[in-house]
Amino acid sequence: MRNFLVLFLIINNSHLHAQIDTTKKALPDVVVFANKFPTLSKNIVQKVDFITDKNAINQQANTGDILTQSGQVFVQKSQSGGGSPVIRGFEASRVLLMVDGVRLNNAIFRGGHLQNIITIDNMILERVEVIYGPSSTLYGSDALGGVVNMFTKKPKFSDSANWKVSANLIQRYASGQNENRTHLDVNIANNKWAYLTSFTYGSFGDMRQGANRSSAYPDFGKRSFYVVREGGVDVVKVNKDVNVQKLSGYDQTDLLQKILFKPNENAEHLLNIQISNSFDINRYDRLTEISKGLPVYGEWYYGPQIRNLISYKYVATKLPGYFSDLMITSSFQNIEESRITRKFNTPSKDFRFERVNVLGVNADLLHRQANGEIHFGVESYTNFVKSTARRVNIETNALSKITTRYSDGPTSMSYNALYLQQIKSLGKNWVLNDGIRLNLVQLDASFADTSLMHFPFTKAIQNNIAVTGNLGIAYNGENGYRATAGLSSGFRAPNIDDLTKVFDTRTGYVVVPNKDLKPEYTYNAEINISHTGNIASWGASIFYTWFNNASVVSKYNWNGQDNILYQNVLSAVYAPQNQASAKLYGFNLNGKIKLFYNAFLQGTYTYTKGTYYNGTTTMPLDHIPPAYGRVGLKKGNDQFNVEGFVLFNGWKRIRDYNLNGEDNELYATPDGMPSWMTVNLSSYYHPSKKLSLGFQIENIADKNYRYFASGISAVGRNFILSCRLSF
């Protein structure tokens, strides 16, 4: 009955939906960047949602929470310092993350749950776009489920040769995690040069989960113990408050520097430097594991996750010749991450370090014509990976060898492509989208030391060529109706993580390399229908995706054995394998209705289903979220607005879990992950253009719940205070 009511009231979040306009029946001319160059949303066949509201973007704990609070994108968490977006049943290395035109996905993005999105500072973000469905024509490998496109603020010029200074200071406090964040950005500019400097520091304490549990699961999520090191011995401490998720806190610092030069009206040069450093983050879920009545781990944490980016972007318009617009983006990224583990009451502490350097360049050209535009592009990214490891005896400081996470010899991977995309008007109301892309992905990995794992090979080399494309048509009616239908294909080449990883995703379960893994392909069909009216607006999307050569982790023989001794534990052997033909389908319903002056009821509902066939059995595909969405009532104006809203997830029954994949059934109840709904309130007051005050309450009822596949419970009742001062 509840789902029926939700479906009946289904309404869309106004921050996101690109086709809502309550003042006129004609479709609004909303600009999106889904095609890299600015494009009217009504000319795009694929479903594209965007967030531009400062409150929705800046007043969240991290960038992953922006997507969660929107109700449009499901996000998984293994620890509080994280967030792994899921788009149409695809997650991690099958969803492409972009920031300022540079791809974040690198050669070691894993197929499990990723937490890299938090390295993008949401307090300096200007907009977020979510592109649904395979997007490989413009974005290449990894964009199987879609793209999360993030854009940081751009320096602003002044209107004269005189220098002007402006700044924003934001302070945010949240009680649920004792969160304290401070942000400062300063813009110094004249009419030719503009400098933007941004600094954000965040401190997050142990997250408090909700105290109100279901009577069916009275102990679910309780943190009854934690481990500390005292006098050279691991000691199990009793947690005095089982709702405080001990050892879940972390700190993070983010810096950004942009320099923009505009020599004339038709050219811009932009230098973009970003530095993010999240300090040690405990892997909360692994620290809660118990074996034979004792904790499995004394320590399990991610070392500082460092993301350094420097890019140069050149934009030219009104060029002579066939192409009128040119955009070139070159970039260098340095990424460092590490995993440090130590079993309970053992002195052996394992350190695994990964360093990735990425060189990238994109060149995009645009030809404008009376009935549309043609977009031609060239792209190249090259990754250099260095993986090292060591074991330290914390009592004697003795060093010893352990297996590296990835290949320990020279390892590189490159993505290269040519692509062509067209938007063409077929008359007054019809628009055609079509495109094609040629991909060349090369990988060369060497295994220098094969003695510990007894590797049956010393090299993994791949050269994958793929052609992807899209074809679709949009109808934009003058009466507010809009309909699109499209076909698109996606492609993902196996990366270093797929082909060379050795790691235990949980105790007694080890994943080994499979150098014969082949690329994955998706073929997608979707239909989108919407109507924009004076009083009510609504939209519906339905999709069906064929997933060929799907790589799933399943049982494997390593040197003829299905069990091996790994980390001194006899472990079942698994490896990623192309043994599945999968299908995914689902729909999204959304809408908005004007109730009275400046008051709107709005919301969204998403359902996804995914299964795969391994030749003998049909099984649930992993990463498929339960039904989820958001319903809210919002009233306000530019000076004051308030919204009451609910976020909800349906049941994910244990029968719908993939027990060999990344669904993390051990962190759920015996029946799966229960459904839940939270009631929330947000309000913002702008007494002047220079001052903004925010007050929010998340999870008013203090409900205890977890997002599907997550290893940490969500925050309980959470009071949030924020203040923005502009000067």
SULRA-V297005 format. One record per residue. RES is the residue in one letter. SS is DSSP state (~ for helix, > for strand, _ for the rest). OMEGA is omega in whole degrees, 0 to 359 (none if undefined). NEAR is the number of other ideal C-beta (glycine too) atoms within 10 Angstrom. Layout:
RES_SS_OMEGA_NEAR ; RES_SS_OMEGA_NEAR
//
This chain:
M___181_5 ; R_~_179_10 ; N_~_178_14 ; F_~_179_8 ; L_~_178_10 ; V_~_179_22 ; L_~_181_13 ; F_~_183_9 ; L_~_190_15 ; I___187_22 ; I___191_29 ; N___176_31 ; N___185_27 ; S___179_17 ; H___193_21 ; L___195_26 ; H_>_189_26 ; A___189_23 ; Q___181_24 ; I___177_25 ; D___186_18 ; T___183_15 ; T___181_9 ; K___183_11 ; K___180_14 ; A___181_14 ; L___183_22 ; P___178_15 ; D___180_10 ; V___181_18 ; V_>_174_11 ; V_>_183_20 ; F___181_17 ; A___178_25 ; N___179_22 ; K___171_19 ; F___178_18 ; P___185_11 ; T_>_175_19 ; L_>_184_16 ; S_~_182_21 ; K_~_177_20 ; N_~_182_21 ; I___181_23 ; V___181_25 ; Q___174_25 ; K___179_27 ; V_>_174_27 ; D_>_180_25 ; F_>_178_22 ; I_>_178_22 ; T___181_15 ; D___183_15 ; K_~_180_16 ; N_~_181_18 ; A_~_183_19 ; I_~_190_20 ; N_~_186_23 ; Q___174_25 ; Q___182_22 ; A___177_27 ; N___185_27 ; T_~_177_25 ; G_~_181_26 ; D_~_173_19 ; I_~_181_26 ; L_~_179_24 ; T_~_184_23 ; Q_~_178_24 ; S_~_184_22 ; G___184_26 ; Q___184_25 ; V___176_26 ; F_>_181_27 ; V_>_178_25 ; Q_>_176_28 ; K___172_27 ; S___176_25 ; Q___185_27 ; S___177_27 ; G___182_29 ; G___180_27 ; G___183_27 ; S_>_184_25 ; P_>_176_23 ; V_>_180_26 ; I_>_178_27 ; R___176_31 ; G___178_25 ; F_>_185_29 ; E_>_170_26 ; A_~_185_24 ; S_~_177_25 ; R_~_172_28 ; V_>_183_27 ; L_>_174_27 ; L_>_179_23 ; M_>_172_21 ; V_>_178_24 ; D___177_21 ; G___180_19 ; V_>_180_22 ; R_>_177_24 ; L___180_22 ; N___178_27 ; N___189_25 ; A___180_29 ; I___172_24 ; F___187_23 ; R___180_20 ; G___180_25 ; G___180_22 ; H___182_24 ; L___179_23 ; Q___188_23 ; N_~_185_24 ; I_~_182_24 ; I_~_178_27 ; T_~_173_24 ; I___184_25 ; D___182_28 ; N_~_182_25 ; M_~_176_28 ; I_~_177_23 ; L_>_178_21 ; E_>_178_15 ; R_>_175_16 ; V_>_176_24 ; E_>_176_21 ; V_>_178_22 ; I_>_186_27 ; Y_>_177_23 ; G___181_28 ; P___184_33 ; S___187_27 ; S_~_181_29 ; T_~_180_28 ; L_~_190_23 ; Y_~_171_25 ; G___184_27 ; S___175_27 ; D___184_28 ; A___181_30 ; L___181_30 ; G___181_31 ; G_>_185_27 ; V_>_168_27 ; V_>_186_24 ; N_>_184_24 ; M_>_183_23 ; F_>_176_17 ; T_>_182_21 ; K___179_17 ; K___175_16 ; P___182_20 ; K___178_12 ; F___168_17 ; S___184_18 ; D___179_9 ; S___179_9 ; A___179_8 ; N___180_9 ; W___177_12 ; K_>_181_15 ; V_>_173_11 ; S_>_184_14 ; A_>_174_13 ; N_>_176_21 ; L_>_181_14 ; I_>_174_22 ; Q_>_182_14 ; R_>_175_23 ; Y_>_177_13 ; A_>_187_23 ; S_~_187_17 ; G_~_178_23 ; Q_~_184_22 ; N___184_14 ; E_>_173_21 ; N_>_179_15 ; R_>_178_23 ; T_>_181_14 ; H_>_175_21 ; L_>_171_16 ; D_>_184_22 ; V_>_179_15 ; N_>_178_22 ; I_>_189_16 ; A_>_161_20 ; N___183_14 ; N___178_14 ; K___184_13 ; W_>_176_16 ; A_>_180_22 ; Y_>_177_16 ; L_>_178_22 ; T_>_183_17 ; S_>_176_21 ; F_>_177_18 ; T_>_174_21 ; Y_>_180_14 ; G_>_175_22 ; S_>_183_16 ; F_>_178_23 ; G___179_18 ; D___183_19 ; M_>_176_29 ; R_>_178_22 ; Q_>_180_26 ; G___182_23 ; A___184_15 ; N_>_183_12 ; R___174_20 ; S___179_14 ; S_~_179_5 ; A_~_182_9 ; Y_~_188_14 ; P___182_9 ; D___186_9 ; F___176_18 ; G___183_20 ; K___179_18 ; R___187_23 ; S___184_12 ; F_>_168_16 ; Y_>_186_20 ; V_>_172_22 ; V_>_179_12 ; R_>_181_12 ; E_>_178_9 ; G___179_5 ; G___182_8 ; V_>_174_9 ; D_>_182_18 ; V_>_176_12 ; V_>_180_14 ; K_>_174_11 ; V_>_179_8 ; N___185_16 ; K___177_7 ; D___187_12 ; V___179_16 ; N___175_18 ; V_>_184_18 ; Q_>_186_28 ; K___177_22 ; L___179_22 ; S___183_25 ; G___178_22 ; Y_>_176_23 ; D_>_179_17 ; Q_>_177_22 ; T_>_179_16 ; D_>_177_23 ; L_>_175_17 ; L_>_175_22 ; Q_>_176_16 ; K_>_175_24 ; I_>_184_16 ; L_>_178_21 ; F_>_180_13 ; K_>_183_17 ; P_>_178_10 ; N_>_185_8 ; E___188_8 ; N___181_13 ; A_>_176_15 ; E_>_173_19 ; H_>_182_14 ; L_>_172_20 ; L_>_188_14 ; N_>_179_24 ; I_>_180_14 ; Q_>_177_24 ; I_>_178_18 ; S_>_179_22 ; N_>_173_16 ; S_>_184_26 ; F___186_16 ; D___178_16 ; I_>_179_25 ; N_>_172_23 ; R___191_24 ; Y_~_184_28 ; D_~_181_19 ; R_~_180_21 ; L_~_178_25 ; T___183_23 ; E___180_16 ; I_>_174_11 ; S_>_181_13 ; K___175_5 ; G___181_5 ; L_>_176_12 ; P_>_178_20 ; V___186_20 ; Y_>_168_21 ; G_>_177_22 ; E_>_171_21 ; W_>_181_23 ; Y_>_171_21 ; Y_>_174_21 ; G___181_17 ; P___176_16 ; Q_>_187_23 ; I_>_174_16 ; R_>_176_23 ; N_>_180_16 ; L_>_169_22 ; I_>_181_16 ; S_>_175_22 ; Y_>_182_15 ; K_>_177_20 ; Y_>_179_14 ; V_>_177_17 ; A_>_179_17 ; T___178_15 ; K___178_10 ; L___174_14 ; P___178_6 ; G___187_7 ; Y___180_10 ; F___183_16 ; S___183_17 ; D_>_179_19 ; L_>_176_15 ; M_>_179_20 ; I_>_178_15 ; T_>_174_21 ; S_>_186_16 ; S_>_170_21 ; F_>_178_14 ; Q_>_173_21 ; N_>_183_14 ; I_>_176_23 ; E_>_175_17 ; E_>_182_21 ; S_>_178_19 ; R_>_182_17 ; I_>_184_17 ; T_>_174_19 ; R_>_179_22 ; K_>_182_21 ; F___178_17 ; N___171_13 ; T___182_14 ; P___185_16 ; S_>_181_17 ; K_>_186_17 ; D_>_179_19 ; F_>_175_17 ; R_>_185_22 ; F_>_176_17 ; E_>_176_22 ; R_>_181_16 ; V_>_171_23 ; N_>_184_17 ; V_>_173_23 ; L_>_183_14 ; G_>_174_21 ; V_>_174_15 ; N_>_172_21 ; A_>_182_15 ; D_>_181_23 ; L_>_182_20 ; L_>_174_22 ; H_>_179_15 ; R_>_177_13 ; Q_>_187_12 ; A___185_5 ; N___178_11 ; G_>_181_16 ; E_>_178_19 ; I_>_185_17 ; H_>_178_23 ; F_>_182_16 ; G_>_175_21 ; V_>_183_14 ; E_>_175_21 ; S_>_174_15 ; Y_>_177_24 ; T_>_181_16 ; N_>_173_23 ; F_>_188_15 ; V_>_175_25 ; K_>_182_17 ; S_>_180_23 ; T_>_180_14 ; A_>_174_21 ; R_>_175_14 ; R_>_179_17 ; V_>_172_17 ; N_>_187_13 ; I___178_15 ; E___183_11 ; T___185_8 ; N___177_8 ; A___179_11 ; L_>_175_10 ; S_>_183_10 ; K___169_11 ; I___180_15 ; T___172_22 ; T___180_25 ; R___180_23 ; Y___179_28 ; S___188_27 ; D___176_20 ; G___178_18 ; P___186_12 ; T_>_180_25 ; S_>_179_16 ; M_>_181_25 ; S_>_176_16 ; Y_>_181_26 ; N_>_184_15 ; A_>_166_24 ; L_>_180_13 ; Y_>_182_22 ; L_>_181_16 ; Q_>_181_23 ; Q_>_167_16 ; I_>_186_22 ; K_>_176_16 ; S_>_180_16 ; L___182_13 ; G___186_8 ; K___188_8 ; N___188_13 ; W_>_179_12 ; V_>_178_22 ; L_>_171_17 ; N_>_173_23 ; D_>_181_18 ; G_>_179_22 ; I_>_181_16 ; R_>_173_23 ; L_>_182_14 ; N_>_171_22 ; L_>_181_15 ; V_>_183_23 ; Q_>_180_16 ; L_>_179_24 ; D_>_182_16 ; A_>_180_26 ; S_>_176_15 ; F___185_21 ; A___182_11 ; D___182_15 ; T___188_14 ; S___185_8 ; L___181_13 ; M___180_18 ; H___181_10 ; F___176_21 ; P___179_11 ; F___180_10 ; T___180_13 ; K_>_170_12 ; A_>_184_23 ; I_>_178_11 ; Q_>_171_20 ; N_>_185_10 ; N_>_176_17 ; I_>_181_11 ; A_>_174_21 ; V_>_178_12 ; T_>_181_27 ; G_>_177_18 ; N_>_179_24 ; L_>_180_16 ; G_>_181_21 ; I_>_180_16 ; A_>_174_23 ; Y_>_179_16 ; N_>_183_20 ; G___179_15 ; E___181_10 ; N___177_11 ; G___179_18 ; Y_>_178_16 ; R_>_178_20 ; A_>_176_15 ; T_>_174_23 ; A_>_184_15 ; G_>_173_23 ; L_>_178_16 ; S_>_179_26 ; S_>_179_22 ; G_>_186_30 ; F_>_174_24 ; R_>_178_31 ; A___176_26 ; P___181_27 ; N___182_29 ; I_~_179_27 ; D_~_181_24 ; D_~_192_27 ; L_~_189_24 ; T_~_188_29 ; K___168_23 ; V___183_23 ; F_>_175_19 ; D_>_180_16 ; T_>_169_17 ; R_>_185_14 ; T___179_16 ; G___185_14 ; Y_>_183_16 ; V_>_177_26 ; V_>_182_22 ; V___183_22 ; P___172_26 ; N___187_22 ; K___182_20 ; D___180_13 ; L___182_20 ; K___180_15 ; P___175_19 ; E_>_179_26 ; Y_>_172_19 ; T_>_176_27 ; Y_>_192_15 ; N_>_172_26 ; A_>_180_16 ; E_>_176_25 ; I_>_178_17 ; N_>_179_24 ; I_>_179_15 ; S_>_175_23 ; H_>_177_20 ; T_>_181_26 ; G___180_18 ; N___183_12 ; I___184_9 ; A_>_174_16 ; S_>_181_25 ; W_>_177_20 ; G_>_178_24 ; A_>_177_16 ; S_>_176_21 ; I_>_182_15 ; F_>_173_24 ; Y_>_184_14 ; T_>_172_25 ; W_>_186_16 ; F_>_184_26 ; N_>_182_16 ; N_>_183_16 ; A_>_179_26 ; S_>_177_23 ; V_>_178_20 ; V_>_180_21 ; S_>_186_16 ; K_>_190_11 ; Y___175_18 ; N___179_12 ; W_>_186_21 ; N___177_11 ; G___182_6 ; Q_>_178_11 ; D___173_11 ; N_>_179_13 ; I_>_177_17 ; L_>_180_10 ; Y_>_183_22 ; Q___180_17 ; N___177_9 ; V_>_175_15 ; L_>_189_10 ; S_>_173_19 ; A_>_185_14 ; V_>_177_18 ; Y_>_176_22 ; A_>_174_21 ; P_>_183_22 ; Q_>_175_18 ; N_>_182_17 ; Q_>_187_15 ; A_>_166_20 ; S_>_189_16 ; A_>_174_22 ; K_>_178_18 ; L_>_177_25 ; Y_>_181_19 ; G_>_181_20 ; F_>_173_16 ; N_>_174_23 ; L_>_181_22 ; N_>_180_29 ; G_>_180_22 ; K_>_180_26 ; I_>_178_17 ; K_>_183_17 ; L_>_178_12 ; F_>_188_7 ; Y___177_7 ; N___177_11 ; A_>_184_13 ; F_>_171_21 ; L_>_189_16 ; Q_>_181_28 ; G_>_183_24 ; T_>_180_26 ; Y_>_182_24 ; T_>_177_22 ; Y_>_180_18 ; T_>_177_25 ; K_>_179_15 ; G_>_176_23 ; T_>_174_18 ; Y_>_181_21 ; Y_>_185_14 ; N___180_15 ; G___179_7 ; T___187_7 ; T___171_7 ; T_>_185_11 ; M_>_176_20 ; P_>_174_19 ; L___179_23 ; D___180_22 ; H___182_29 ; I___182_26 ; P___171_26 ; P___174_22 ; A___183_20 ; Y_>_177_25 ; G_>_186_27 ; R_>_173_26 ; V_>_183_23 ; G_>_174_22 ; L_>_186_16 ; K_>_177_20 ; K_>_177_15 ; G_>_178_16 ; N___183_9 ; D___183_7 ; Q___182_10 ; F_>_173_13 ; N_>_181_16 ; V_>_179_15 ; E_>_168_20 ; G_>_184_16 ; F_>_175_19 ; V_>_168_17 ; L_>_183_22 ; F_>_172_21 ; N_>_174_21 ; G___177_21 ; W___165_15 ; K_>_184_24 ; R_>_183_14 ; I_~_178_15 ; R_~_180_9 ; D_~_176_19 ; Y___167_21 ; N___190_21 ; L___177_12 ; N___186_15 ; G___188_23 ; E___183_19 ; D___172_24 ; N___181_22 ; E_~_180_16 ; L_~_178_12 ; Y_~_178_22 ; A___173_22 ; T_>_177_16 ; P___181_7 ; D___184_13 ; G_>_180_18 ; M_>_183_28 ; P___174_22 ; S___180_17 ; W_>_176_21 ; M_>_177_15 ; T_>_176_22 ; V_>_188_14 ; N_>_179_19 ; L_>_173_14 ; S_>_179_21 ; S_>_180_16 ; Y_>_181_21 ; Y_>_181_14 ; H_>_181_17 ; P_>_176_10 ; S_>_179_8 ; K___184_8 ; K___185_11 ; L_>_177_13 ; S_>_180_21 ; L_>_180_15 ; G_>_175_19 ; F_>_181_14 ; Q_>_170_21 ; I_>_174_16 ; E_>_174_23 ; N___184_22 ; I___183_15 ; A___180_14 ; D___181_18 ; K_>_173_19 ; N___182_23 ; Y___174_26 ; R___169_24 ; Y___179_24 ; F___177_25 ; A___181_29 ; S___181_24 ; G___178_23 ; I___179_24 ; S___181_26 ; A___184_24 ; V_>_175_24 ; G___180_25 ; R___191_18 ; N_>_177_23 ; F_>_185_13 ; I_>_175_20 ; L_>_179_13 ; S_>_180_19 ; C_>_175_13 ; R_>_177_22 ; L_>_179_14 ; S_>_181_14 ; F___none_10
//
